[in-house]
Amino acid sequence: MNYKKVRVEGSSVFLEEKGMAIDLGGIGKGFAIQKAYEFIKTDKGFITIAGDLRVWGHKRLLAVYNPTNDKILAQGYNKKDLCLSTSGNYGREHIIGKGGKLLQVTVAYEDCTLADGLSTALFAMDDKKRWDFIEKYPQFGYLLLFSDGSVYVNKTFLEFFESLEFFGNGVK
C-alpha cells in the first residue's frame, strides 16, 4: 500500500484507490492488549490476540510456535510479567521488507504496544539494520528463528523466563 494514498480528514480516513486496505496487525494487537490490561486492573491475568500476549501476576507455561514443523520452538514459565509478540511471513506475505533468511521474530518486553511494533519492524529490516538495532537496544528480549532452523536468543529474552526449553533447533 502506498501510504501517500491514505487521506485523513478529521476523524475519517479515506483510501484513494480501490482494493486498498489498512492492516493494523503490526501494532494493533499489542496496542489492544496493552489497553485492555490497563483497563481491567486485576492482580493477575492473561490476554492473547493471535501472536501477541500479556501475562501478569502469576506464572504460566508459554510457548513460541515453530512454523517450519507446526510444533513448539521454545517453551517455559515466565519469571515476571511480560508481553510476547511474534511476527513472520510464513502464513501470508504481509510484512514488507527484507527479512531474508529470517523466518520469525518474537519480542519479550513489559509493554505490549512496543513489543508488537518492534517484532514487525525487526522482521521488515534488512540484516545489518536488524543486528545493529538488537545490539543498540538490549533491553528488549529477542528470539529470532531463521529458515535454516537456527535460532538467536539474547540474554534479556531469557531473563523473562525461569526456565526456557528449546526443541529441535540450534540456539545461538
CYANA upper distance limits for C-alpha pairs under 8 A (distance plus 0.5 A):
  1 MET  CA     20 MET  CA      7.08
  1 MET  CA     21 ALA  CA      7.99
  2 ASN  CA      6 VAL  CA      8.04
  5 LYS  CA     15 LEU  CA      6.74
  5 LYS  CA     16 GLU  CA      5.86
  5 LYS  CA     17 GLU  CA      7.74
  6 VAL  CA     13 VAL  CA      7.51
  6 VAL  CA     14 PHE  CA      6.33
  6 VAL  CA     15 LEU  CA      5.38
  6 VAL  CA     16 GLU  CA      6.74
  7 ARG  CA     13 VAL  CA      6.27
  7 ARG  CA     14 PHE  CA      5.53
  7 ARG  CA     15 LEU  CA      6.92
  7 ARG  CA     16 GLU  CA      7.79
  8 VAL  CA     12 SER  CA      6.35
  8 VAL  CA     13 VAL  CA      5.07
  8 VAL  CA     14 PHE  CA      6.81
  9 GLU  CA     13 VAL  CA      6.82
  9 GLU  CA     14 PHE  CA      8.39
 15 LEU  CA     20 MET  CA      6.76
 15 LEU  CA     21 ALA  CA      7.93
 16 GLU  CA     20 MET  CA      8.21
 24 LEU  CA     28 GLY  CA      5.18
 24 LEU  CA     29 LYS  CA      8.01
 25 GLY  CA     29 LYS  CA      6.44
 26 GLY  CA    116 ASP  CA      6.85
 26 GLY  CA    117 GLY  CA      6.08
 26 GLY  CA    120 THR  CA      6.00
 26 GLY  CA    121 ALA  CA      8.46
 27 ILE  CA     31 PHE  CA      6.61
 27 ILE  CA    113 THR  CA      6.57
 27 ILE  CA    114 LEU  CA      8.28
 27 ILE  CA    116 ASP  CA      5.61
 27 ILE  CA    117 GLY  CA      5.13
 27 ILE  CA    120 THR  CA      8.29
 28 GLY  CA     32 ALA  CA      6.57
 28 GLY  CA    113 THR  CA      8.09
 28 GLY  CA    116 ASP  CA      8.35
 29 LYS  CA     33 ILE  CA      6.69
 29 LYS  CA     49 ILE  CA      6.73
 29 LYS  CA     50 ALA  CA      8.39
 29 LYS  CA     52 ASP  CA      7.19
 29 LYS  CA    113 THR  CA      8.25
 29 LYS  CA    116 ASP  CA      7.72
 30 GLY  CA     34 GLN  CA      6.58
 30 GLY  CA     52 ASP  CA      6.78
 30 GLY  CA     53 LEU  CA      8.16
 30 GLY  CA     85 SER  CA      7.92
 30 GLY  CA    112 CYS  CA      5.10
 30 GLY  CA    113 THR  CA      4.85
 30 GLY  CA    114 LEU  CA      7.94
 30 GLY  CA    115 ALA  CA      7.52
 30 GLY  CA    116 ASP  CA      5.54
 30 GLY  CA    117 GLY  CA      8.08
 31 PHE  CA     35 LYS  CA      6.63
 31 PHE  CA    112 CYS  CA      6.82
 31 PHE  CA    113 THR  CA      4.94
 31 PHE  CA    116 ASP  CA      8.31
 32 ALA  CA     36 ALA  CA      6.57
 32 ALA  CA    113 THR  CA      8.43
 33 ILE  CA     37 TYR  CA      6.59
 33 ILE  CA     47 ILE  CA      6.97
 33 ILE  CA     48 THR  CA      7.60
 33 ILE  CA     49 ILE  CA      7.91
 33 ILE  CA     52 ASP  CA      8.47
 33 ILE  CA     53 LEU  CA      7.63
 33 ILE  CA     54 ARG  CA      7.54
 33 ILE  CA    112 CYS  CA      7.08
 33 ILE  CA    113 THR  CA      8.33
 34 GLN  CA     38 GLU  CA      6.75
 34 GLN  CA     54 ARG  CA      8.42
 34 GLN  CA    111 ASP  CA      7.29
 34 GLN  CA    112 CYS  CA      5.87
 34 GLN  CA    113 THR  CA      6.81
 35 LYS  CA     39 PHE  CA      6.58
 36 ALA  CA     40 ILE  CA      6.66
 37 TYR  CA     41 LYS  CA      7.09
 37 TYR  CA     47 ILE  CA      8.20
 43 ASP  CA     56 TRP  CA      8.03
 43 ASP  CA     57 GLY  CA      6.23
 44 LYS  CA     55 VAL  CA      8.08
 44 LYS  CA     56 TRP  CA      5.66
 44 LYS  CA     57 GLY  CA      4.52
 44 LYS  CA     58 HIS  CA      6.60
 45 GLY  CA     54 ARG  CA      8.50
 45 GLY  CA     55 VAL  CA      6.31
 45 GLY  CA     56 TRP  CA      6.00
 45 GLY  CA     57 GLY  CA      7.08
 45 GLY  CA     58 HIS  CA      7.99
 46 PHE  CA     53 LEU  CA      7.79
 46 PHE  CA     54 ARG  CA      6.18
 46 PHE  CA     55 VAL  CA      4.99
 46 PHE  CA     56 TRP  CA      7.16
 47 ILE  CA     53 LEU  CA      6.03
 47 ILE  CA     54 ARG  CA      5.79
 47 ILE  CA     55 VAL  CA      7.15
 48 THR  CA     52 ASP  CA      6.17
 48 THR  CA     53 LEU  CA      4.62
 48 THR  CA     54 ARG  CA      6.96
 49 ILE  CA     53 LEU  CA      6.84
 51 GLY  CA     84 LEU  CA      8.38
 51 GLY  CA     85 SER  CA      6.28
 51 GLY  CA     86 THR  CA      5.71
 51 GLY  CA     87 SER  CA      7.72
 52 ASP  CA     83 CYS  CA      7.79
 52 ASP  CA     84 LEU  CA      6.07
 52 ASP  CA     85 SER  CA      4.81
 52 ASP  CA     86 THR  CA      6.86
 52 ASP  CA    112 CYS  CA      8.26
 52 ASP  CA    116 ASP  CA      7.56
 53 LEU  CA     83 CYS  CA      6.02
 53 LEU  CA     84 LEU  CA      5.84
 53 LEU  CA     85 SER  CA      7.09
 53 LEU  CA    112 CYS  CA      8.07
 54 ARG  CA     81 ASP  CA      8.07
 54 ARG  CA     82 LEU  CA      6.23
 54 ARG  CA     83 CYS  CA      4.81
 54 ARG  CA     84 LEU  CA      7.04
 54 ARG  CA    112 CYS  CA      7.52
 55 VAL  CA     59 LYS  CA      8.44
 55 VAL  CA     60 ARG  CA      8.06
 55 VAL  CA     81 ASP  CA      6.18
 55 VAL  CA     82 LEU  CA      6.23
 55 VAL  CA     83 CYS  CA      7.14
 56 TRP  CA     80 LYS  CA      7.71
 56 TRP  CA     81 ASP  CA      4.86
 56 TRP  CA     82 LEU  CA      7.15
 57 GLY  CA     80 LYS  CA      8.30
 57 GLY  CA     81 ASP  CA      7.01
 58 HIS  CA     80 LYS  CA      8.31
 58 HIS  CA     81 ASP  CA      8.18
 59 LYS  CA     77 TYR  CA      6.49
 59 LYS  CA     78 ASN  CA      6.01
 59 LYS  CA     79 LYS  CA      7.24
 59 LYS  CA     80 LYS  CA      7.96
 60 ARG  CA     77 TYR  CA      5.81
 60 ARG  CA     78 ASN  CA      6.58
 61 LEU  CA     75 GLN  CA      7.39
 61 LEU  CA     76 GLY  CA      5.93
 61 LEU  CA     77 TYR  CA      4.99
 61 LEU  CA     78 ASN  CA      7.43
 62 LEU  CA     75 GLN  CA      6.00
 62 LEU  CA     76 GLY  CA      6.06
 62 LEU  CA     77 TYR  CA      6.55
 62 LEU  CA     78 ASN  CA      7.64
 63 ALA  CA     72 ILE  CA      6.98
 63 ALA  CA     73 LEU  CA      7.85
 63 ALA  CA     74 ALA  CA      6.10
 63 ALA  CA     75 GLN  CA      4.60
 63 ALA  CA     76 GLY  CA      7.09
 64 VAL  CA     72 ILE  CA      6.46
 64 VAL  CA     73 LEU  CA      6.04
 64 VAL  CA     74 ALA  CA      5.79
 64 VAL  CA     75 GLN  CA      6.82
 64 VAL  CA    106 THR  CA      8.33
 65 TYR  CA     70 ASP  CA      7.46
 65 TYR  CA     71 LYS  CA      6.62
 65 TYR  CA     72 ILE  CA      5.22
 65 TYR  CA     73 LEU  CA      5.90
 65 TYR  CA     74 ALA  CA      7.85
 66 ASN  CA     70 ASP  CA      6.10
 66 ASN  CA     71 LYS  CA      5.91
 66 ASN  CA     72 ILE  CA      5.81
 66 ASN  CA     73 LEU  CA      5.21
 67 PRO  CA     71 LYS  CA      7.74
 67 PRO  CA     90 TYR  CA      7.36
 68 THR  CA    147 SER  CA      8.44
 68 THR  CA    149 GLY  CA      8.46
 72 ILE  CA    167 PHE  CA      7.30
 73 LEU  CA    166 PHE  CA      6.31
 73 LEU  CA    167 PHE  CA      5.80
 73 LEU  CA    168 GLY  CA      7.80
 73 LEU  CA    169 ASN  CA      8.16
 74 ALA  CA    164 LEU  CA      7.07
 74 ALA  CA    165 GLU  CA      5.90
 74 ALA  CA    166 PHE  CA      4.80
 74 ALA  CA    167 PHE  CA      6.54
 75 GLN  CA    164 LEU  CA      5.97
 75 GLN  CA    165 GLU  CA      5.87
 75 GLN  CA    166 PHE  CA      7.21
 76 GLY  CA    161 PHE  CA      6.85
 76 GLY  CA    162 GLU  CA      7.68
 76 GLY  CA    163 SER  CA      5.64
 76 GLY  CA    164 LEU  CA      4.75
 76 GLY  CA    165 GLU  CA      6.61
 77 TYR  CA    161 PHE  CA      6.12
 77 TYR  CA    162 GLU  CA      6.40
 77 TYR  CA    163 SER  CA      6.43
 77 TYR  CA    164 LEU  CA      7.57
 78 ASN  CA     82 LEU  CA      8.07
 78 ASN  CA    160 PHE  CA      6.31
 78 ASN  CA    161 PHE  CA      4.74
 78 ASN  CA    162 GLU  CA      6.49
 78 ASN  CA    163 SER  CA      8.16
 79 LYS  CA    159 GLU  CA      7.93
 79 LYS  CA    160 PHE  CA      5.90
 79 LYS  CA    161 PHE  CA      5.01
 79 LYS  CA    162 GLU  CA      5.30
 80 LYS  CA    160 PHE  CA      6.52
 80 LYS  CA    161 PHE  CA      7.73
 81 ASP  CA    110 GLU  CA      7.37
 81 ASP  CA    160 PHE  CA      8.37
 82 LEU  CA    108 ALA  CA      7.03
 82 LEU  CA    109 TYR  CA      6.17
 82 LEU  CA    110 GLU  CA      5.42
 82 LEU  CA    111 ASP  CA      8.01
 82 LEU  CA    160 PHE  CA      7.57
 83 CYS  CA    107 VAL  CA      8.45
 83 CYS  CA    108 ALA  CA      6.05
 83 CYS  CA    109 TYR  CA      5.82
 83 CYS  CA    110 GLU  CA      6.12
 83 CYS  CA    111 ASP  CA      6.74
 83 CYS  CA    112 CYS  CA      5.71
 83 CYS  CA    115 ALA  CA      7.30
 84 LEU  CA    106 THR  CA      7.16
 84 LEU  CA    107 VAL  CA      6.11
 84 LEU  CA    108 ALA  CA      5.14
 84 LEU  CA    109 TYR  CA      7.25
 84 LEU  CA    112 CYS  CA      7.66
 84 LEU  CA    115 ALA  CA      7.11
 84 LEU  CA    116 ASP  CA      8.27
 85 SER  CA    106 THR  CA      5.91
 85 SER  CA    107 VAL  CA      5.83
 85 SER  CA    108 ALA  CA      7.26
 85 SER  CA    112 CYS  CA      7.92
 85 SER  CA    115 ALA  CA      6.18
 85 SER  CA    116 ASP  CA      5.59
 85 SER  CA    119 SER  CA      6.82
 86 THR  CA    104 GLN  CA      7.42
 86 THR  CA    105 VAL  CA      6.01
 86 THR  CA    106 THR  CA      4.66
 86 THR  CA    107 VAL  CA      7.02
 86 THR  CA    116 ASP  CA      7.83
 86 THR  CA    119 SER  CA      6.62
 86 THR  CA    120 THR  CA      8.39
 87 SER  CA    104 GLN  CA      6.17
 87 SER  CA    105 VAL  CA      5.82
 87 SER  CA    106 THR  CA      6.99
 87 SER  CA    116 ASP  CA      8.49
 87 SER  CA    119 SER  CA      6.11
 87 SER  CA    120 THR  CA      6.00
 87 SER  CA    123 PHE  CA      7.30
 88 GLY  CA     95 ILE  CA      7.99
 88 GLY  CA    103 LEU  CA      6.37
 88 GLY  CA    104 GLN  CA      4.93
 88 GLY  CA    105 VAL  CA      6.97
 88 GLY  CA    120 THR  CA      8.18
 88 GLY  CA    123 PHE  CA      7.25
 89 ASN  CA     93 GLU  CA      5.50
 89 ASN  CA     94 HIS  CA      6.84
 89 ASN  CA     95 ILE  CA      6.90
 89 ASN  CA    103 LEU  CA      7.44
 89 ASN  CA    104 GLN  CA      7.93
 90 TYR  CA    103 LEU  CA      7.56
 95 ILE  CA    120 THR  CA      7.80
 95 ILE  CA    123 PHE  CA      8.14
 95 ILE  CA    124 ALA  CA      6.86
 96 ILE  CA    124 ALA  CA      6.47
 97 GLY  CA    123 PHE  CA      7.90
 97 GLY  CA    124 ALA  CA      4.54
 97 GLY  CA    125 MET  CA      6.48
 97 GLY  CA    126 ASP  CA      7.65
 98 LYS  CA    123 PHE  CA      8.23
 98 LYS  CA    124 ALA  CA      6.07
 98 LYS  CA    125 MET  CA      6.27
 98 LYS  CA    126 ASP  CA      5.38
 98 LYS  CA    127 ASP  CA      8.20
 99 GLY  CA    103 LEU  CA      7.85
 99 GLY  CA    123 PHE  CA      5.97
 99 GLY  CA    124 ALA  CA      5.94
 99 GLY  CA    125 MET  CA      6.77
 99 GLY  CA    126 ASP  CA      6.53
 99 GLY  CA    127 ASP  CA      7.76
100 GLY  CA    126 ASP  CA      7.81
100 GLY  CA    127 ASP  CA      7.98
101 LYS  CA    146 PHE  CA      6.06
101 LYS  CA    147 SER  CA      5.86
101 LYS  CA    148 ASP  CA      8.09
102 LEU  CA    123 PHE  CA      7.70
102 LEU  CA    144 LEU  CA      7.70
102 LEU  CA    145 LEU  CA      6.72
102 LEU  CA    146 PHE  CA      4.88
102 LEU  CA    147 SER  CA      6.57
103 LEU  CA    144 LEU  CA      8.17
103 LEU  CA    145 LEU  CA      6.06
103 LEU  CA    146 PHE  CA      5.42
103 LEU  CA    147 SER  CA      5.96
104 GLN  CA    123 PHE  CA      7.51
104 GLN  CA    144 LEU  CA      6.35
104 GLN  CA    145 LEU  CA      5.62
104 GLN  CA    146 PHE  CA      7.39
105 VAL  CA    119 SER  CA      6.18
105 VAL  CA    120 THR  CA      8.21
105 VAL  CA    122 LEU  CA      7.67
105 VAL  CA    123 PHE  CA      6.69
105 VAL  CA    142 TYR  CA      7.68
105 VAL  CA    143 LEU  CA      6.43
105 VAL  CA    144 LEU  CA      5.19
105 VAL  CA    145 LEU  CA      6.99
106 THR  CA    119 SER  CA      6.51
106 THR  CA    142 TYR  CA      6.45
106 THR  CA    143 LEU  CA      5.58
106 THR  CA    144 LEU  CA      6.89
107 VAL  CA    115 ALA  CA      6.05
107 VAL  CA    116 ASP  CA      8.00
107 VAL  CA    118 LEU  CA      7.68
107 VAL  CA    119 SER  CA      6.15
107 VAL  CA    140 PHE  CA      7.31
107 VAL  CA    141 GLY  CA      5.88
107 VAL  CA    142 TYR  CA      5.38
107 VAL  CA    143 LEU  CA      6.97
107 VAL  CA    157 PHE  CA      8.10
108 ALA  CA    115 ALA  CA      6.83
108 ALA  CA    140 PHE  CA      6.74
108 ALA  CA    141 GLY  CA      5.12
108 ALA  CA    142 TYR  CA      7.04
108 ALA  CA    157 PHE  CA      6.50
108 ALA  CA    160 PHE  CA      7.86
109 TYR  CA    114 LEU  CA      8.16
109 TYR  CA    115 ALA  CA      6.34
109 TYR  CA    140 PHE  CA      6.19
109 TYR  CA    141 GLY  CA      6.81
110 GLU  CA    115 ALA  CA      8.41
111 ASP  CA    115 ALA  CA      6.75
112 CYS  CA    116 ASP  CA      6.47
113 THR  CA    117 GLY  CA      6.67
114 LEU  CA    118 LEU  CA      6.33
115 ALA  CA    119 SER  CA      6.59
116 ASP  CA    120 THR  CA      7.01
117 GLY  CA    121 ALA  CA      6.63
118 LEU  CA    122 LEU  CA      6.39
119 SER  CA    123 PHE  CA      6.74
120 THR  CA    124 ALA  CA      6.83
121 ALA  CA    125 MET  CA      6.77
122 LEU  CA    130 ARG  CA      6.28
123 PHE  CA    130 ARG  CA      8.47
125 MET  CA    129 LYS  CA      6.52
125 MET  CA    130 ARG  CA      6.07
126 ASP  CA    130 ARG  CA      6.61
127 ASP  CA    131 TRP  CA      6.71
128 LYS  CA    132 ASP  CA      6.56
129 LYS  CA    133 PHE  CA      6.52
130 ARG  CA    134 ILE  CA      6.67
131 TRP  CA    135 GLU  CA      6.61
132 ASP  CA    136 LYS  CA      6.59
133 PHE  CA    137 TYR  CA      6.47
134 ILE  CA    138 PRO  CA      6.56
134 ILE  CA    142 TYR  CA      8.31
138 PRO  CA    154 ASN  CA      8.39
138 PRO  CA    156 THR  CA      7.35
139 GLN  CA    156 THR  CA      6.90
140 PHE  CA    156 THR  CA      6.78
140 PHE  CA    157 PHE  CA      7.61
141 GLY  CA    153 VAL  CA      8.22
141 GLY  CA    154 ASN  CA      6.77
141 GLY  CA    155 LYS  CA      7.74
141 GLY  CA    156 THR  CA      5.11
141 GLY  CA    157 PHE  CA      4.14
141 GLY  CA    158 LEU  CA      7.88
141 GLY  CA    160 PHE  CA      8.35
142 TYR  CA    152 TYR  CA      8.13
142 TYR  CA    153 VAL  CA      6.08
142 TYR  CA    154 ASN  CA      6.17
142 TYR  CA    156 THR  CA      7.87
142 TYR  CA    157 PHE  CA      6.04
143 LEU  CA    151 VAL  CA      7.50
143 LEU  CA    152 TYR  CA      6.13
143 LEU  CA    153 VAL  CA      4.90
143 LEU  CA    154 ASN  CA      7.38
143 LEU  CA    157 PHE  CA      7.44
144 LEU  CA    151 VAL  CA      6.05
144 LEU  CA    152 TYR  CA      5.54
144 LEU  CA    153 VAL  CA      6.93
145 LEU  CA    149 GLY  CA      7.10
145 LEU  CA    150 SER  CA      6.58
145 LEU  CA    151 VAL  CA      5.17
145 LEU  CA    152 TYR  CA      7.17
146 PHE  CA    150 SER  CA      5.93
146 PHE  CA    151 VAL  CA      6.79
149 GLY  CA    169 ASN  CA      6.08
149 GLY  CA    170 GLY  CA      7.47
150 SER  CA    169 ASN  CA      6.17
150 SER  CA    170 GLY  CA      5.45
150 SER  CA    171 VAL  CA      6.65
150 SER  CA    172 LYS  CA      7.88
151 VAL  CA    169 ASN  CA      7.04
151 VAL  CA    170 GLY  CA      6.37
151 VAL  CA    171 VAL  CA      5.10
151 VAL  CA    172 LYS  CA      6.40
152 TYR  CA    171 VAL  CA      6.21
152 TYR  CA    172 LYS  CA      5.28
153 VAL  CA    157 PHE  CA      7.07
153 VAL  CA    158 LEU  CA      7.98
153 VAL  CA    171 VAL  CA      7.50
153 VAL  CA    172 LYS  CA      7.03
154 ASN  CA    158 LEU  CA      7.25
155 LYS  CA    159 GLU  CA      6.78
156 THR  CA    160 PHE  CA      7.32
157 PHE  CA    161 PHE  CA      8.01
158 LEU  CA    162 GLU  CA      8.36
158 LEU  CA    163 SER  CA      8.44
158 LEU  CA    164 LEU  CA      7.57
166 PHE  CA    171 VAL  CA      8.36
